[in-house]
Amino acid sequence: MIPTLSAATRTLTPAQTYSRAHAGKLMVVQPTTDRQAVGPDFFHVESVGTHPTGLFVTGKFAGGRLESMRVSTVREANEEEIASWRAGSEIELPTS
């Protein structure tokens, strides 16, 4: 008989933990210069995976464009950024 792990004892990978923590949240790519984030910088997490250099997140940007980037270059959008993004958004935030 093969032992099975219950959901309570199963440990999550770092990618799974990151994905769960950021699911449904508006994220933003950190600008590399001293400028405010603009519409094309915002995205929703599509998937998270591992890479030898760290975690990578694939984001769904306006217009359905998918792009992958290192987790260290992104963060959750703050309330002010979310309000600004909603004013000019091409995609909708998920409702919870």
C-alpha distances in whole Angstrom, upper triangle without the diagonal:
4,6,9,13,15,19,20,19,19,22,24,26,30,30,28,30,33,33,32,35,37,36,39,42,45,45,47,48,50,53,54,58,60,59,58,55,56,54,53,51,49,45,42,39,37,34,33,32,32,34,35,38,36,35,37,38,39,41,43,47,49,50,46,46,43,43,41,42,41,40,43,45,45,45,45,48,50,52,55,53,51,55,56,54,54,57,57,53,53,49,48,46,43,44,41
4,6,10,13,16,18,16,15,18,21,22,26,26,25,26,30,29,29,32,34,33,36,38,41,41,44,44,46,50,50,54,56,56,54,51,52,51,49,47,45,42,39,35,34,31,30,28,28,30,31,34,33,32,33,34,35,38,39,43,46,47,43,43,40,40,37,38,37,36,39,42,41,41,41,44,47,48,52,50,48,51,53,50,50,54,54,50,49,46,45,43,40,41,38
4,7,10,13,14,12,13,16,18,20,24,25,23,24,28,27,26,29,32,31,34,36,39,39,42,43,44,48,49,52,54,54,52,49,51,49,48,46,44,40,37,34,32,29,28,27,27,30,31,33,31,30,32,33,34,36,38,42,45,46,42,42,39,39,37,37,36,35,37,40,39,39,39,42,44,46,49,48,46,49,51,49,49,52,52,49,48,44,43,41,38,39,36
4,6,10,11,10,10,13,15,18,21,22,20,21,25,24,23,26,28,27,30,33,36,36,39,40,41,45,46,50,51,51,49,46,47,46,44,42,40,37,34,30,29,26,25,24,25,28,29,31,29,28,29,30,31,33,35,39,42,42,39,39,36,36,34,35,33,32,35,37,36,36,36,39,41,43,46,44,42,46,48,45,45,49,49,45,44,41,40,37,34,35,33
4,6,8,6,6,10,12,15,18,19,17,18,21,21,20,22,25,24,28,30,33,33,36,37,39,42,43,47,48,48,46,43,45,43,42,40,38,34,31,28,27,24,23,22,23,26,27,29,27,25,27,27,29,31,33,36,39,40,37,37,34,34,32,32,31,29,32,34,33,33,32,36,38,39,43,41,39,43,45,42,42,46,46,43,42,39,37,35,32,33,30
4,5,5,6,10,12,16,19,20,17,17,21,20,18,21,24,23,26,28,32,32,35,36,38,42,43,47,48,47,45,42,44,42,41,39,37,34,30,27,26,24,23,23,24,27,29,31,28,26,28,27,29,31,32,36,39,40,36,37,34,34,32,33,31,29,32,34,33,32,31,35,36,37,41,40,38,41,43,41,40,44,45,41,41,37,36,33,30,30,27
4,6,5,8,10,13,16,17,14,14,18,17,15,17,20,19,22,24,28,28,32,33,35,38,40,43,44,44,42,39,40,39,38,36,33,30,26,24,23,21,20,21,22,25,27,29,25,23,25,24,26,27,29,32,35,36,33,34,31,31,29,30,29,26,29,31,29,28,28,31,32,34,37,36,34,37,39,37,37,41,41,37,37,34,32,29,26,27,24
4,6,8,10,14,17,18,15,14,18,18,16,17,21,20,23,25,29,29,32,34,35,39,40,43,44,44,42,39,41,40,39,37,34,31,28,25,25,23,22,22,23,27,28,29,26,24,26,26,28,29,31,34,37,38,35,36,33,33,31,31,29,27,29,32,30,29,28,31,32,33,37,36,34,37,40,38,37,41,42,39,39,35,33,30,28,28,25
4,6,10,13,16,17,15,15,18,19,17,19,22,22,25,27,30,30,33,34,35,39,40,44,45,44,43,40,42,41,40,38,35,32,29,26,26,23,22,22,22,25,26,28,25,23,26,26,28,30,32,35,38,40,37,37,34,33,31,31,29,27,29,32,30,29,29,32,34,35,39,38,36,39,41,39,40,43,44,41,41,37,36,33,30,30,28
4,6,10,13,14,12,12,16,16,15,17,20,20,23,25,28,28,31,31,33,37,38,41,42,42,40,38,39,38,37,35,33,30,26,23,23,20,19,18,18,22,23,25,22,20,22,23,25,27,29,32,35,37,33,33,30,30,27,27,26,24,26,29,28,27,27,30,32,34,37,36,34,38,40,37,38,41,41,38,38,35,33,31,28,29,26
4,7,9,12,10,9,13,14,13,15,18,18,22,23,26,25,28,29,30,34,35,38,39,39,38,35,37,36,35,32,30,28,25,21,22,18,16,16,16,19,20,22,18,17,20,20,23,25,27,30,34,35,32,32,29,28,25,25,23,21,23,26,25,24,24,28,30,32,35,34,32,36,37,35,36,40,40,37,37,33,32,29,27,28,26
4,6,8,6,6,10,10,10,12,15,15,19,20,23,22,24,25,27,30,31,35,36,36,34,32,33,32,31,29,27,24,21,18,18,15,13,13,13,16,18,19,16,14,16,16,19,21,23,27,30,32,29,28,25,24,21,21,19,17,20,22,21,21,21,25,27,29,32,30,29,33,34,32,33,36,36,33,33,30,29,26,24,26,23
4,5,5,6,9,10,11,12,14,15,19,20,22,21,23,23,24,28,29,32,34,34,33,30,32,31,30,27,25,23,20,17,17,13,10,10,9,13,14,15,12,11,13,14,17,19,22,25,29,30,27,26,23,22,19,18,16,15,17,20,19,19,20,24,26,29,32,30,29,32,34,31,32,36,35,32,32,29,29,26,25,27,25
4,5,5,6,9,10,11,12,14,18,18,20,18,20,20,21,25,25,29,30,30,29,27,29,28,27,24,23,20,18,15,16,12,9,9,8,11,13,13,10,8,11,12,15,17,20,23,27,29,26,25,21,20,17,16,13,11,13,16,16,16,17,21,23,26,29,27,26,30,31,29,30,33,33,30,31,28,27,25,24,26,24
4,5,5,6,9,10,11,12,15,16,18,16,18,18,20,23,24,28,29,29,28,25,27,26,24,22,20,18,15,12,12,9,5,5,6,10,13,13,9,7,8,9,11,14,17,20,24,25,22,21,18,17,14,13,12,10,13,15,14,15,16,20,22,25,27,25,24,28,29,26,28,31,30,27,27,25,25,22,21,23,22
4,5,5,6,9,10,10,14,15,18,17,19,20,22,26,27,30,32,31,30,27,28,27,26,23,21,18,16,12,12,9,7,8,10,13,16,17,13,10,12,11,13,15,18,21,24,26,23,22,19,19,16,16,15,13,16,18,17,16,17,20,23,25,28,26,24,28,29,27,28,31,31,28,28,24,24,21,20,22,20
4,5,5,6,9,10,14,14,17,16,19,20,21,25,26,29,30,30,28,26,28,27,26,23,21,19,16,13,14,12,9,11,12,15,17,17,14,11,13,12,15,16,19,22,25,27,24,24,21,20,18,17,15,13,15,17,16,15,15,19,21,23,26,24,23,27,28,26,27,31,30,28,28,25,24,21,20,21,19
4,5,5,6,8,12,12,14,12,15,16,17,21,23,26,27,26,25,22,24,23,22,19,17,15,13,10,12,10,7,9,11,14,16,16,12,9,10,9,12,13,16,18,22,24,22,21,18,17,15,14,12,9,12,14,12,11,12,15,18,20,23,21,20,24,25,23,24,28,27,25,25,22,22,19,18,20,19
4,6,5,6,9,10,13,12,15,16,18,22,24,27,28,27,25,22,23,22,21,19,16,14,11,7,9,7,6,9,11,15,18,18,14,10,10,8,10,11,14,16,20,22,19,19,16,16,14,14,13,11,14,15,13,13,12,15,18,20,23,21,19,23,24,22,23,26,26,23,23,20,19,16,15,17,16
4,6,5,9,10,13,13,17,19,21,24,26,29,30,29,27,24,25,24,24,21,18,16,13,10,11,10,10,12,15,18,21,21,17,14,14,12,14,14,16,19,22,24,21,22,19,19,17,17,17,14,17,18,16,14,13,16,18,20,23,22,20,23,25,23,23,27,27,24,24,21,20,16,15,16,14
4,6,9,9,12,12,15,17,18,22,24,27,27,27,24,22,23,23,22,20,17,15,12,10,13,12,11,14,16,19,21,21,17,14,14,12,15,15,17,19,22,24,22,22,20,19,18,17,16,13,15,16,14,12,10,13,15,17,20,19,17,21,23,21,21,25,26,23,24,21,19,16,15,16,14
4,6,5,8,8,12,14,16,19,22,24,25,24,21,19,20,19,19,16,13,11,9,7,10,10,10,13,16,19,21,20,17,13,13,10,12,11,13,15,18,21,18,19,17,16,15,15,14,11,14,14,11,9,8,11,13,15,18,16,15,18,20,17,18,22,22,19,20,17,16,13,12,14,13
4,6,9,10,13,16,18,22,24,27,28,26,24,20,21,19,19,17,14,11,8,6,8,9,10,14,17,20,23,22,19,15,14,11,12,11,12,14,17,19,17,18,16,16,16,16,16,14,17,17,14,12,11,13,15,17,19,18,15,19,20,18,18,22,22,19,19,16,14,11,10,12,11
4,7,9,13,16,19,21,25,27,27,25,22,19,19,17,18,16,13,10,7,7,9,11,13,17,20,23,26,25,22,18,17,13,13,11,11,13,15,17,15,17,16,17,17,18,18,16,19,18,15,13,11,12,14,15,17,16,13,16,18,15,15,18,19,15,16,13,11,8,6,8,8
4,6,10,13,15,18,22,24,24,22,19,16,17,15,16,14,10,9,6,7,11,13,14,17,20,23,26,24,21,18,16,13,13,11,12,13,14,17,16,17,16,16,16,17,17,14,16,16,12,10,7,8,10,11,14,12,10,13,15,13,13,17,17,14,16,13,11,8,8,10,10
4,7,10,13,15,19,21,21,19,16,12,13,12,12,10,7,6,5,8,11,14,15,18,21,23,26,24,21,18,16,13,13,10,10,10,12,15,14,15,14,15,15,15,16,14,16,14,11,9,6,6,9,10,12,9,7,11,12,9,10,14,14,11,13,11,10,7,9,12,13
4,7,9,12,16,18,18,16,14,11,12,11,11,8,6,5,6,7,11,13,13,16,19,20,23,21,18,15,14,10,11,8,10,10,12,16,15,14,13,13,13,12,13,11,12,11,7,6,4,5,9,11,13,10,9,13,13,11,13,16,15,13,15,13,13,11,13,15,16
4,6,9,12,14,15,13,11,7,9,9,9,5,4,6,8,10,13,15,15,18,20,21,23,21,18,16,14,12,12,10,11,10,12,16,15,14,14,12,13,11,12,11,11,9,6,6,6,6,9,12,12,9,10,13,12,10,13,16,15,13,15,14,15,13,16,19,20
4,6,9,12,13,12,11,8,10,10,9,5,7,8,11,11,14,15,15,17,18,19,21,18,16,15,12,11,11,10,12,11,13,16,16,14,13,11,11,9,10,9,9,6,4,7,9,9,12,15,15,12,13,16,15,13,16,18,17,16,17,16,18,17,19,22,23
4,6,9,10,10,9,7,10,12,11,8,10,12,14,15,18,18,17,19,20,20,22,18,17,16,14,13,15,13,16,14,16,20,20,18,17,14,14,11,11,10,9,6,5,7,10,10,12,16,15,12,14,17,16,15,18,20,19,18,20,20,21,20,22,25,26
4,5,7,7,7,6,9,12,11,8,11,13,17,18,20,21,20,22,23,22,24,21,20,19,17,16,17,16,17,15,17,20,21,18,18,15,15,13,13,13,12,8,9,11,13,12,14,17,16,13,16,18,16,15,19,20,18,18,20,21,22,21,24,27,28
4,7,8,10,10,12,15,14,11,14,17,20,20,23,23,22,23,23,22,23,19,19,19,18,18,19,18,20,18,20,23,23,21,20,17,16,13,13,14,12,9,11,13,16,16,18,21,20,17,20,22,20,19,23,24,22,22,23,24,26,25,28,31,32
4,6,9,10,12,16,15,13,16,19,22,23,26,26,25,27,27,26,27,23,23,23,21,21,22,21,22,20,22,24,25,23,23,20,20,17,17,18,16,12,14,16,18,17,18,21,19,17,20,22,19,19,23,23,22,23,24,25,27,27,30,32,33
4,7,10,12,16,16,14,17,20,23,24,27,28,27,29,29,29,29,26,25,25,24,23,24,23,24,22,23,26,27,25,25,22,22,20,20,20,17,14,15,16,18,16,17,19,17,15,19,20,18,18,22,22,21,23,25,26,27,27,30,32,33
4,7,9,13,13,11,14,18,21,23,26,27,27,29,29,29,30,27,26,25,24,23,23,21,22,19,20,23,24,23,23,21,22,19,20,20,18,15,15,15,17,15,15,17,15,13,16,17,15,15,19,19,18,19,21,23,24,24,27,29,31
4,6,10,11,10,12,15,18,20,23,25,25,28,29,29,31,27,26,25,23,21,22,19,20,17,18,21,22,21,22,20,21,19,20,19,18,15,14,13,14,12,12,14,11,9,13,14,11,12,15,15,15,16,19,20,21,20,24,26,27
4,7,8,6,8,11,15,17,20,22,22,24,26,26,28,25,24,22,20,18,18,16,16,13,14,17,19,17,18,17,18,16,17,17,16,13,11,11,12,9,11,13,11,8,11,12,10,9,13,14,13,13,16,16,18,17,21,23,25
4,6,6,7,11,15,17,20,22,23,26,27,28,30,27,26,24,22,19,19,15,15,12,12,15,17,16,17,16,18,17,19,19,19,15,14,14,14,11,13,14,12,9,11,12,9,8,11,12,10,10,13,14,16,16,20,22,25
4,5,6,9,12,16,18,20,22,25,27,28,30,28,26,24,21,18,17,14,13,9,8,11,13,13,15,15,17,17,19,19,20,16,14,15,14,12,14,15,13,10,10,11,9,6,9,10,7,7,9,11,13,14,17,20,22
4,6,8,12,14,16,18,20,22,24,25,28,25,24,22,19,16,14,11,11,7,7,10,11,10,12,11,14,14,17,17,18,15,13,14,15,13,16,17,16,12,13,15,12,10,12,13,10,9,10,11,14,15,18,21,24
4,7,10,13,15,17,18,20,22,22,25,23,21,19,16,14,13,10,11,8,9,12,13,12,12,11,13,12,14,14,15,11,9,11,11,10,13,15,14,11,12,14,12,10,13,14,12,11,12,13,15,15,18,21,23
4,7,10,13,15,16,19,22,23,25,23,21,19,16,13,12,9,9,6,8,11,12,11,12,11,13,13,15,14,15,12,9,10,9,8,11,13,13,9,9,12,11,8,10,13,11,9,11,10,12,11,14,17,19
4,7,9,12,13,16,19,21,24,22,20,17,14,11,9,6,5,4,7,10,10,9,9,9,11,11,14,13,15,13,10,10,10,9,13,15,15,12,11,14,14,10,12,15,13,10,11,9,10,10,12,15,17
4,6,9,11,15,18,20,23,22,19,16,13,10,9,5,5,7,9,12,10,11,10,11,11,12,14,13,16,14,11,11,10,10,14,15,17,14,12,15,16,12,13,16,15,12,12,10,10,8,9,13,14
4,6,8,11,14,17,20,19,16,13,10,7,6,5,6,9,12,14,12,12,10,10,10,11,12,11,14,13,10,11,10,12,16,17,19,17,15,18,19,16,17,20,19,16,16,13,13,11,11,15,15
4,7,10,14,16,20,20,17,13,11,7,5,5,6,10,13,14,11,11,8,9,9,12,13,13,16,16,13,14,14,16,19,21,23,20,18,21,22,18,19,22,21,17,16,14,14,13,12,16,17
4,7,10,13,17,17,14,11,8,6,5,7,9,13,16,17,14,13,10,10,9,11,12,11,15,15,14,15,15,17,21,23,25,22,21,24,25,21,22,26,24,21,20,17,18,16,16,19,19
4,7,10,14,14,11,7,6,4,6,9,12,15,19,20,17,16,12,11,9,10,10,9,12,14,12,14,15,18,21,23,26,23,22,25,26,23,24,28,26,23,23,20,21,19,18,21,21
4,7,10,11,9,6,5,6,8,12,15,18,21,23,20,18,14,13,10,10,10,10,13,15,14,16,18,21,24,27,29,26,25,29,29,26,28,31,30,27,26,24,24,23,22,25,24
4,7,8,6,5,6,9,11,15,18,21,24,26,23,21,17,15,12,11,10,10,13,15,15,17,19,23,26,29,31,28,28,31,32,29,31,34,32,30,29,27,28,26,25,28,28
4,5,5,6,7,10,12,16,19,22,25,27,24,21,18,15,11,11,9,11,13,15,16,19,21,24,27,31,32,29,29,33,33,30,32,35,33,31,30,28,30,28,28,31,31
4,6,8,10,14,16,19,23,25,29,30,27,25,21,18,15,13,11,13,14,16,18,21,24,27,30,33,34,32,32,36,35,33,35,38,36,34,34,32,33,31,31,34,34
4,7,9,13,15,18,22,23,27,29,27,24,20,17,14,11,9,10,11,13,15,18,21,24,27,31,32,29,30,33,33,31,33,36,34,32,32,31,32,30,30,33,33
4,7,10,13,16,20,22,25,27,25,23,19,16,13,10,7,8,9,11,13,15,18,21,24,28,29,27,27,31,31,28,31,34,32,30,30,28,29,27,27,30,30
4,7,10,13,17,19,22,24,22,20,16,14,10,9,6,6,8,11,11,13,16,19,22,25,27,24,24,28,28,26,28,31,30,27,27,25,26,24,24,27,26
4,7,10,13,15,19,21,18,16,13,10,7,5,4,5,9,10,10,12,15,18,21,24,26,23,23,26,26,23,25,28,27,24,24,22,23,22,22,25,25
4,6,10,12,16,18,15,14,10,8,6,6,6,6,10,10,9,11,13,15,19,22,23,20,20,23,23,20,22,25,24,21,21,19,19,18,18,21,22
4,7,10,13,15,12,10,7,5,4,6,9,9,13,12,11,13,14,16,20,22,24,20,19,23,23,19,21,24,22,19,18,16,18,17,17,21,21
4,6,10,12,9,8,6,5,6,8,11,11,14,12,10,12,12,13,17,19,20,17,16,19,19,16,17,20,18,15,15,13,14,13,14,18,19
4,7,8,6,6,5,7,9,11,14,14,17,15,13,14,14,14,18,20,21,17,16,19,18,14,15,18,16,13,11,9,11,11,13,16,18
4,6,6,5,6,8,11,12,15,15,18,15,13,14,14,14,17,18,19,15,14,17,16,12,13,16,13,10,9,8,11,12,14,17,20
4,5,6,9,11,14,16,19,19,21,18,16,17,16,15,18,19,19,15,14,16,14,11,12,13,10,7,5,6,9,11,14,17,20
4,6,9,12,15,18,21,22,24,21,19,20,20,19,22,22,22,19,17,19,18,14,14,16,13,10,7,7,11,13,15,19,22
4,6,10,13,16,19,20,22,20,18,20,19,19,22,23,23,20,18,20,19,16,16,18,15,12,9,8,11,13,14,18,21
4,7,10,13,17,18,20,18,16,18,19,19,22,24,24,20,19,21,20,17,18,20,17,14,11,11,14,15,17,21,23
4,7,10,14,15,18,16,15,17,17,18,22,24,24,21,20,23,22,18,19,22,19,16,14,13,15,16,17,21,23
4,7,10,12,15,13,12,15,16,17,21,23,24,20,20,23,22,19,21,23,20,18,16,15,18,18,19,23,25
4,7,9,12,11,11,14,16,17,21,24,25,21,21,25,24,20,23,25,23,20,20,18,20,20,20,24,25
4,6,8,7,8,12,14,16,20,23,24,20,21,24,23,20,23,25,23,21,21,20,22,21,22,25,26
4,5,6,7,11,14,16,20,23,24,21,21,25,24,22,25,27,26,24,24,22,24,22,23,26,27
4,5,6,8,11,14,17,20,22,19,19,23,23,21,23,26,25,23,23,22,22,20,21,24,24
4,6,8,11,14,17,20,21,19,20,24,23,21,24,27,26,24,25,24,25,23,24,27,26
4,7,11,13,15,19,19,17,18,21,21,19,22,24,23,21,22,22,23,21,23,26,26
4,7,9,12,16,17,14,15,18,18,16,19,21,20,19,20,19,19,18,19,22,22
4,6,9,13,14,12,12,16,16,15,17,20,20,18,20,18,19,16,18,20,20
4,6,10,12,10,10,13,14,13,15,18,18,16,18,17,16,13,15,17,17
4,7,8,6,6,10,10,9,12,14,15,14,16,15,15,12,14,16,17
4,6,5,6,9,10,10,12,14,16,15,18,17,16,14,16,17,18
4,5,5,6,9,10,11,13,15,15,18,17,16,13,15,16,16
4,5,5,6,9,10,11,13,14,18,18,17,15,18,18,19
4,5,5,6,8,10,11,11,15,15,14,13,16,18,19
4,5,5,6,9,10,10,13,12,11,10,13,14,15
4,5,5,6,9,10,13,13,12,11,14,15,17
4,6,5,7,9,12,13,13,13,16,18,20
4,5,5,6,9,10,10,10,14,16,18
4,5,5,8,9,8,8,12,13,16
4,6,9,11,11,12,15,17,19
4,7,9,10,12,16,18,21
4,6,7,9,13,15,18
4,7,10,13,16,19
4,7,9,12,16
4,6,9,12
4,6,9
4,6
4
